[in-house]
Amino acid sequence: MKRLLKRTYVIAAVLALAFFLASCGAGAEGLPDAGMQSDKRGAARKGQAFRYAGMGRVPFFTDDSGSWLQEADGYLYGSADGKICRYDKETLEKEILFETQTDHIFKFCIDNGCIYFTDRPHTSSLTDRDTLLYRMNCDGTKLTVLADDIPNATEYFDTYQPRVFDDIVYLTYYREQRFYRLSDSGDGLQELAIEDTVYGKLPTANTFALYPLEYCLKNYGYVFTWNVNKNLQQILFTGEGVEKQRQIGLPARDGYVLTNDALYCADKEENKWYRVWLDDMDYPEVFMEAEILDDAVTSWDETGIYFLNMEYSDDGRKLVDVKKADWEGNLTTLLSGYNIGLGGYWPNRVFVADNYLYYKESADAGIRIVRVPLFGEKQPEVVDIDICDVEESADISYQETEERTFEIDKYAGFDVSFTKLFLNGETEGEERINRYLNKIYGEAEKLIEEDTEFVKSWSEERKEWNEENSVEEEYEYNHLSIRAAVSYLDEKYIGIFVAYEDYFWPGAHGMHWSDEYVFDRETGERISITDIVNNTEEEIFEIVNAYVIKDRGWGLDEYEWIEKESVFEQDRFFLTKEGIGIHYDVYEIGCYAEGAVDYIIPFDEFDMK
């Protein structure tokens, strides 16, 4: 059944613009340079009564509460691969403060000597309230679970960024927000409605915070927002609501940096950066002229702003140049061509502290943290390396990859990539597993032969049709990828998956599917779900089916249940450190856009052997 499924966007505008330019003091094209505005800024600070008291510059500060690496009390704190660690900045000595069984995503902040962090298990949920909020001292002591039933963030297994201000913990995941007030004892939480927070006091016309409001209030005492007309606003709150509000004389642009004394913004079309001083925001000036790339800014310190420029290498790596603009707008390149090697929101992959650039990169044994001096000799230094459990399989296994190209004719080709996995064969169990794997690879070779013949047949039919209809030939690209890899490893069991992906011209999209295998490492026998639980088949089905029914969100009645027999098909069953997995391929219980679906059910749902 699975194989069958696999085959198959004018006057009024001018007046508005004129009003906007007048309010800003200059248009985007006519913004003066820094030197021309120095007298006006000085006059405003020295002699004029400032109408917006309490909304100007603040002393220098650092706030890295949204970064994967943070600094406090002479230490660096970071999270990766299910660990929260502390590093001595001088010796780089590492101390693990918190650790989970698998590579959970932690997001954390440091406030008043404590680390607040969110965590979410790598299991499916019947309640969608599995996110936990922890607090511990910065030395790892006094670990407290503040909440264990927070509604999960939308993204699968991702979690919220916490920030703490005025005894309220703000949890944010993109536009999703949760608010919790700490109890007087500090050991409990009370969930708050948005109306009970500063977000609920925003004027209705203000729909988007330029920076998180809690970040601004903590460091500035006022906030910045965009209104519905995309005008920048500066707002001062009282306990009851808005006390002062003003429009900032800076056009909305492509990126912003807010320091302790100025607001900077980029214009990618003009390749310029503009600046307004926080105590004189009616007079924008050109800060510097430089080519601006998306998400270029990563951090700032007492000496300037740090930028990233990114390009992809031929093999798909992200190569980064680190540039710095001092406060006079002078731009220099500090580092060039560094491989941060990871997906996601890439500026968050670097961190600047004490004249070092810290970044993450992929390594053969996992992911490592590296630092490079920004000045002097640029010699990288490894801070830490985290080895995932799956990567430990490199000690007992190896892979062989073969690339093949079948030239059907001058108008058609078929590329095949086949990666086989083998155990080292040091025990009888490993030898038996290898024999089983060779049978799988034999079936895969038959699939390659069948697909090659299919491409030949289709190419011949298309050629005849093109000749009959006088259609010019186009080259047909077809490919098949087969890859075997370790998915799970413990002292008793090893899990291996074989993933398939193909595309045949002129299909709208390719197909992908995978088969799961779990083996007893001692005997070499392949095992099923019934080999590790005491539940009856009926009980197992009821447990799995509850998760499937709860998860169906497409409103397609015919996909709101599964056949009992499917749960016990061996190529669906897999193991994780936190639960038993059941895998369904594309189209089996959902549409193509939904993709393959994995249900990871917590062990405590079953009666484990």
BELCOR-V470231 format. One record per residue. N is the residue number from 1. RES is the residue in one small letter. PHI is phi in whole degrees, -180 to 180 (* if undefined). NEAR is the number of other ideal C-beta (glycine too) atoms within 10 Angstrom. D_LAST is the distance of its C-alpha to the last C-alpha in Angstrom with 2 decimals. Layout:
n res phi near d_last
N RES PHI NEAR D_LAST
N RES PHI NEAR D_LAST
//
This chain:
n res phi near d_last
1 m * 10 30.98
2 k -64 16 29.92
3 r -65 10 32.71
4 l -65 8 35.23
5 l -67 13 34.49
6 k -68 16 34.80
7 r -77 9 38.28
8 t -60 7 39.76
9 y * 0 58.77
10 v * 4 75.28
11 i -72 6 77.59
12 a -55 7 75.10
13 a -65 8 72.85
14 v -64 9 75.75
15 l -61 9 76.56
16 a -63 11 72.96
17 l -64 11 72.84
18 a -62 11 76.13
19 f -62 10 74.87
20 f -64 16 71.67
21 l -64 16 73.67
22 a -65 11 76.03
23 s -68 12 73.25
24 c -82 23 71.66
25 g 91 19 75.00
26 a -167 18 74.51
27 g -86 13 72.87
28 a -60 17 70.20
29 e -77 7 72.94
30 g -107 9 75.25
31 l -67 25 73.03
32 p -73 14 75.09
33 d -83 13 73.98
34 a -63 15 73.05
35 g -65 9 76.54
36 m -68 12 78.29
37 q -102 21 76.27
38 s -63 12 76.50
39 d -65 9 79.63
40 k -62 16 78.23
41 r -65 17 75.07
42 g -64 11 77.21
43 a -63 11 79.51
44 a -64 17 76.61
45 r -76 14 75.17
46 k -85 7 78.51
47 g -114 7 80.75
48 q -88 10 79.12
49 a -70 6 77.51
50 f -88 12 73.84
51 r -72 8 72.85
52 y -115 16 69.15
53 a -58 10 68.81
54 g 83 11 65.27
55 m -127 21 64.24
56 g -113 18 65.31
57 r -70 15 64.11
58 v -132 14 61.70
59 p -60 7 61.25
60 f -59 11 59.09
61 f -148 10 55.35
62 t -122 16 52.10
63 d -139 16 49.18
64 d -111 18 46.25
65 s -67 21 43.68
66 g -103 17 42.68
67 s -99 24 42.15
68 w -74 22 39.10
69 l -125 24 41.07
70 q -134 21 42.95
71 e -123 18 45.36
72 a -162 16 45.90
73 d 53 10 47.52
74 g 81 8 48.00
75 y -118 17 44.39
76 l -107 25 42.74
77 y -121 24 39.46
78 g -145 23 37.27
79 s -133 21 33.92
80 a -167 20 32.09
81 d 51 21 28.63
82 g 77 20 26.84
83 k -133 18 29.19
84 i -114 23 32.29
85 c -123 23 34.57
86 r -121 19 38.00
87 y -123 21 40.55
88 d -73 12 43.77
89 k -66 15 46.48
90 e -88 8 48.50
91 t -92 7 46.07
92 l 64 14 43.17
93 e -63 10 40.84
94 k -106 17 37.44
95 e -131 13 35.39
96 i -83 10 31.99
97 l -93 19 32.20
98 f -155 19 28.97
99 e -151 11 26.00
100 t -112 16 22.93
101 q -66 12 20.00
102 t -122 16 21.65
103 d -82 19 25.28
104 h -65 23 26.06
105 i -93 18 29.67
106 f -101 22 31.36
107 k -125 24 34.87
108 f -144 24 36.73
109 c -143 23 40.16
110 i -115 20 41.84
111 d -145 16 43.99
112 n 52 8 45.77
113 g 79 10 43.72
114 c -125 17 40.31
115 i -104 26 37.87
116 y -105 22 36.64
117 f -147 24 33.90
118 t -104 27 31.75
119 d -145 23 28.18
120 r -144 22 25.98
121 p -61 19 22.27
122 h -88 20 21.54
123 t -133 21 19.75
124 s -69 25 21.29
125 s -135 17 22.60
126 l -92 14 23.39
127 t -113 9 26.07
128 d 58 13 27.58
129 r -134 12 27.93
130 d -112 19 25.42
131 t -74 23 28.02
132 l -111 17 28.40
133 l -119 23 31.69
134 y -111 21 31.73
135 r -141 21 34.67
136 m -148 18 35.10
137 n -65 13 38.13
138 c -67 16 39.28
139 d -96 13 38.19
140 g 92 15 34.57
141 t -86 8 34.92
142 k 54 10 34.52
143 l -69 12 31.73
144 t -131 13 31.76
145 v -87 11 29.89
146 l -78 20 32.91
147 a -158 18 31.10
148 d -128 12 27.60
149 d -136 11 28.50
150 i -76 22 31.25
151 p -56 15 31.72
152 n -69 20 30.48
153 a -66 23 33.10
154 t -61 11 33.74
155 e -68 12 32.68
156 y -59 10 29.07
157 f 71 16 27.38
158 d -85 15 30.89
159 t -147 23 32.14
160 y -87 24 35.37
161 q -89 19 38.00
162 p -88 25 38.79
163 r -142 22 42.33
164 v -121 20 43.73
165 f -152 19 47.27
166 d 54 12 48.96
167 d 64 11 45.76
168 i -117 18 44.23
169 v -94 25 41.20
170 y -97 24 41.87
171 l -111 23 38.91
172 t -131 19 40.06
173 y -131 18 38.51
174 y 51 11 41.57
175 r -96 7 43.16
176 e -83 13 40.22
177 q -137 14 40.86
178 r -133 22 39.38
179 f -132 22 41.31
180 y -139 21 40.23
181 r -93 16 42.58
182 l -71 18 41.52
183 s -72 12 42.07
184 d -57 8 44.80
185 s -78 6 42.31
186 g 83 13 40.70
187 d -105 12 37.16
188 g -139 13 36.84
189 l -132 18 37.84
190 q -123 11 39.90
191 e -69 12 39.63
192 l -113 16 43.12
193 a -79 9 44.72
194 i -59 13 46.61
195 e -63 9 49.85
196 d -91 14 49.12
197 t -121 19 49.04
198 v -64 21 51.64
199 y -64 17 50.36
200 g -78 12 51.53
201 k -97 19 55.01
202 l -65 22 55.75
203 p -60 13 58.76
204 t -61 7 57.72
205 a -75 13 59.47
206 n -95 19 57.18
207 t -113 12 54.06
208 f -148 11 52.56
209 a -84 19 52.26
210 l -64 19 53.51
211 y -127 18 51.27
212 p -52 19 48.65
213 l -61 23 50.77
214 e -66 23 48.93
215 y -62 19 49.57
216 c -66 22 53.28
217 l -63 16 53.73
218 k -65 17 52.17
219 n -101 17 54.34
220 y -122 21 57.46
221 g 90 13 57.73
222 y -147 22 58.30
223 v -132 26 56.54
224 f -123 20 57.25
225 t -140 21 56.54
226 w -100 16 57.65
227 n -96 18 59.35
228 v -64 10 59.38
229 n -91 10 62.36
230 k 61 10 60.43
231 n -94 18 62.74
232 l -77 23 61.43
233 q -125 19 61.68
234 q -118 22 61.68
235 i -130 23 60.78
236 l -111 18 61.18
237 f -103 18 59.40
238 t -111 9 60.33
239 g -64 6 58.19
240 e -95 7 59.33
241 g 158 12 59.20
242 v -74 15 61.28
243 e -98 13 64.27
244 k -137 15 65.48
245 q -148 18 64.76
246 r -146 16 66.42
247 q -90 16 66.21
248 i -91 21 65.84
249 g -78 21 68.45
250 l -140 24 65.95
251 p -68 19 65.12
252 a -66 15 61.51
253 r -128 19 60.36
254 d -103 14 57.35
255 g -167 17 55.76
256 y -134 16 56.32
257 v -132 22 56.22
258 l -111 18 56.92
259 t -103 19 58.08
260 n -73 16 59.52
261 d -130 15 63.03
262 a -155 18 62.97
263 l -116 22 61.20
264 y -114 23 61.09
265 c -144 23 60.43
266 a -102 23 60.42
267 d -125 19 62.36
268 k -67 14 60.96
269 e -68 10 63.87
270 e -94 15 66.45
271 n 54 12 64.38
272 k -132 19 65.37
273 w -116 25 63.82
274 y -112 22 65.49
275 r -142 23 65.51
276 v -130 25 66.59
277 w -80 19 66.88
278 l -67 21 65.10
279 d -99 17 68.33
280 d -158 21 70.44
281 m -87 23 68.38
282 d -89 18 71.39
283 y -125 21 72.24
284 p -71 24 69.72
285 e -140 23 70.57
286 v -77 19 69.46
287 f -85 24 67.22
288 m -163 19 66.88
289 e -112 14 66.97
290 a -161 17 63.94
291 e -67 11 61.79
292 i -111 21 58.78
293 l -107 16 55.44
294 d -59 12 52.61
295 d 51 15 50.69
296 a -78 22 52.88
297 v -89 18 52.78
298 t -114 22 50.08
299 s -170 18 51.62
300 w -144 21 54.85
301 d -140 15 56.09
302 e -67 9 59.44
303 t -107 12 61.01
304 g 164 18 60.04
305 i -108 23 57.57
306 y -106 23 55.08
307 f -120 27 54.57
308 l -118 25 52.34
309 n -112 16 53.58
310 m -124 15 50.97
311 e -137 11 51.33
312 y -95 9 48.95
313 s -78 10 49.41
314 d -62 5 49.56
315 d -95 6 45.90
316 g 89 7 44.76
317 r -76 17 44.50
318 k -91 18 45.85
319 l -100 15 48.85
320 v -119 24 50.19
321 d -102 16 53.62
322 v -105 21 53.92
323 k -118 20 57.27
324 k -132 19 58.85
325 a -111 22 61.67
326 d -77 12 63.55
327 w -72 16 65.11
328 e -94 9 68.30
329 g 88 19 66.47
330 n -81 10 66.69
331 l -106 16 63.79
332 t -133 10 62.54
333 t -97 11 59.67
334 l -93 18 57.54
335 l -135 19 54.87
336 s -139 12 54.78
337 g 74 10 52.21
338 y -90 21 49.00
339 n -97 15 45.68
340 i -83 21 43.33
341 g 64 19 41.02
342 l -132 16 38.85
343 g -84 8 38.85
344 g 85 10 39.06
345 y -78 8 41.97
346 w -67 19 43.53
347 p -60 19 46.03
348 n -73 15 43.18
349 r -87 22 42.16
350 v -125 22 45.14
351 f -152 23 46.36
352 v -115 24 49.71
353 a -156 18 50.26
354 d 51 13 52.91
355 n 64 12 54.38
356 y -121 17 51.10
357 l -100 24 49.30
358 y -106 22 45.50
359 y -150 28 43.46
360 k -102 25 40.10
361 e -149 19 39.90
362 s -73 13 37.45
363 a -135 15 36.93
364 d -58 9 35.36
365 a -101 13 32.51
366 g 147 17 32.01
367 i -126 19 34.43
368 r -124 19 37.09
369 i -101 24 39.61
370 v -126 20 43.15
371 r -128 23 46.42
372 v -134 17 49.97
373 p -63 16 53.23
374 l -76 17 55.23
375 f -131 8 58.45
376 g 79 7 59.64
377 e -69 6 57.75
378 k -89 13 54.79
379 q -105 7 52.29
380 p -62 14 48.61
381 e -136 12 46.39
382 v -75 12 42.58
383 v -88 21 41.31
384 d -162 19 37.56
385 i -139 17 35.05
386 d -109 20 31.43
387 i -100 15 29.17
388 c -71 15 26.25
389 d -58 17 22.95
390 v -61 16 23.53
391 e -66 17 26.94
392 e -64 15 25.52
393 s -64 20 24.78
394 a -61 13 28.57
395 d -76 8 28.16
396 i -120 16 26.26
397 s -148 21 27.69
398 y -150 11 30.95
399 q -123 13 32.42
400 e -127 11 35.52
401 t -117 9 37.47
402 e -124 10 40.27
403 e -106 9 42.72
404 r -127 12 44.77
405 t -128 9 47.67
406 f -106 16 49.04
407 e -86 8 52.58
408 i -70 17 53.04
409 d -160 12 56.64
410 k -71 8 58.59
411 y -110 13 57.22
412 a -151 22 53.51
413 g -141 18 50.79
414 f -138 24 47.07
415 d -98 14 45.09
416 v -128 20 41.72
417 s -122 14 39.36
418 f -131 18 36.51
419 t -109 16 34.11
420 k -101 18 31.90
421 l -114 21 29.06
422 f -134 16 28.51
423 l -83 23 26.51
424 n -66 12 28.79
425 g 75 15 27.83
426 e -85 9 27.69
427 t -130 15 24.85
428 e -64 11 24.28
429 g -62 18 21.11
430 e -66 20 23.30
431 e -62 13 26.02
432 r -67 19 23.83
433 i -64 26 22.66
434 n -62 16 26.38
435 r -63 11 27.37
436 y -64 14 25.01
437 l -63 19 26.50
438 n -63 11 29.96
439 k -65 9 29.39
440 i -61 17 28.52
441 y -68 16 31.65
442 g -63 9 33.68
443 e -64 10 32.85
444 a -66 19 33.78
445 e -64 12 37.11
446 k -64 9 37.82
447 l -63 15 37.27
448 i -61 16 39.77
449 e -63 10 42.26
450 e -61 10 41.89
451 d -68 18 42.37
452 t -64 17 45.34
453 e -65 10 46.99
454 f -62 15 46.32
455 v -63 21 48.07
456 k -62 15 50.96
457 s -64 11 51.39
458 w -64 17 51.29
459 s -65 19 53.67
460 e -67 13 56.12
461 e -63 10 56.10
462 r -69 18 56.63
463 k -62 16 59.46
464 e -63 10 61.26
465 w -65 10 60.87
466 n -64 14 62.19
467 e -67 10 65.19
468 e -68 8 66.03
469 n -106 7 65.87
470 s 53 6 67.38
471 v -100 11 64.40
472 e -70 5 64.14
473 e -69 13 61.11
474 e -122 12 58.42
475 y -70 9 55.89
476 e -98 19 52.49
477 y -105 13 49.50
478 n -133 23 46.19
479 h -151 18 43.07
480 l -139 24 39.55
481 s -120 16 36.97
482 i -128 21 33.79
483 r -141 17 31.58
484 a -107 24 28.39
485 a -155 15 26.61
486 v -80 20 23.42
487 s -111 20 21.49
488 y -156 19 18.46
489 l -155 22 17.97
490 d -142 12 15.85
491 e -66 7 15.66
492 k -106 12 13.07
493 y -122 16 13.74
494 i -131 24 17.04
495 g -108 21 17.97
496 i -132 25 21.48
497 f -119 19 23.55
498 v -120 22 26.91
499 a -103 16 29.25
500 y -120 17 32.40
501 e -147 15 35.48
502 d -135 21 38.78
503 y -148 17 42.15
504 f -124 18 45.01
505 w -64 17 48.47
506 p -106 10 49.63
507 g -61 10 46.33
508 a -68 6 45.96
509 h -160 9 42.72
510 g -82 14 40.26
511 m -123 19 36.83
512 h -143 17 33.53
513 w -158 21 30.06
514 s -151 19 27.05
515 d -119 21 24.30
516 e -107 21 20.83
517 y -137 21 19.12
518 v -123 24 15.84
519 f -123 22 15.89
520 d -77 17 14.11
521 r -68 18 16.84
522 e -79 14 17.04
523 t -90 13 17.34
524 g 82 19 18.75
525 e -75 14 16.92
526 r -79 16 16.51
527 i -116 17 13.12
528 s -119 13 12.62
529 i -61 23 10.60
530 t -71 14 9.50
531 d -80 13 8.04
532 i -122 18 5.28
533 v -126 18 4.99
534 n -91 10 5.87
535 n -64 17 9.22
536 t -73 11 12.32
537 e -61 13 14.45
538 e -64 9 16.90
539 e -65 14 14.68
540 i -61 22 13.54
541 f -61 18 17.25
542 e -62 13 18.44
543 i -65 19 16.42
544 v -67 24 17.69
545 n -62 16 21.09
546 a -61 15 21.71
547 y -71 18 21.64
548 v -67 20 23.82
549 i -62 12 26.35
550 k -63 14 26.66
551 d -81 16 27.31
552 r -64 17 30.02
553 g -118 8 33.24
554 w -92 12 35.77
555 g 71 7 36.81
556 l -101 12 36.44
557 d -57 8 35.53
558 e -70 6 34.47
559 y -107 16 31.74
560 e -93 13 30.25
561 w -153 12 27.53
562 i -129 19 25.43
563 e -78 11 25.01
564 k -57 14 21.78
565 e -62 10 21.82
566 s -65 17 22.07
567 v -63 21 18.60
568 f -101 16 17.22
569 e -70 18 19.81
570 q -61 13 18.25
571 d -76 15 20.86
572 r -98 23 19.75
573 f -81 23 16.15
574 f -145 22 15.94
575 l -118 23 14.14
576 t -132 19 15.78
577 k -72 16 15.33
578 e -116 17 15.25
579 g -179 19 13.47
580 i -94 24 12.81
581 g -103 23 16.25
582 i -126 26 18.12
583 h -108 20 21.60
584 y -123 22 24.77
585 d -79 22 28.00
586 v -53 21 31.49
587 y 76 19 32.97
588 e -74 18 29.80
589 i -135 23 29.40
590 g -169 19 32.28
591 c -81 11 35.60
592 y -62 11 36.35
593 a -61 8 37.20
594 e -75 17 33.71
595 g 75 13 32.28
596 a -69 16 28.78
597 v -127 17 26.09
598 d -114 16 22.65
599 y -106 24 20.30
600 i -109 21 17.83
601 i -100 22 15.68
602 p -55 19 14.31
603 f -56 16 10.62
604 d -72 9 11.51
605 e -75 20 12.56
606 f -110 19 9.16
607 d -94 12 6.62
608 m -76 11 3.77
609 k -75 9 0.00
//
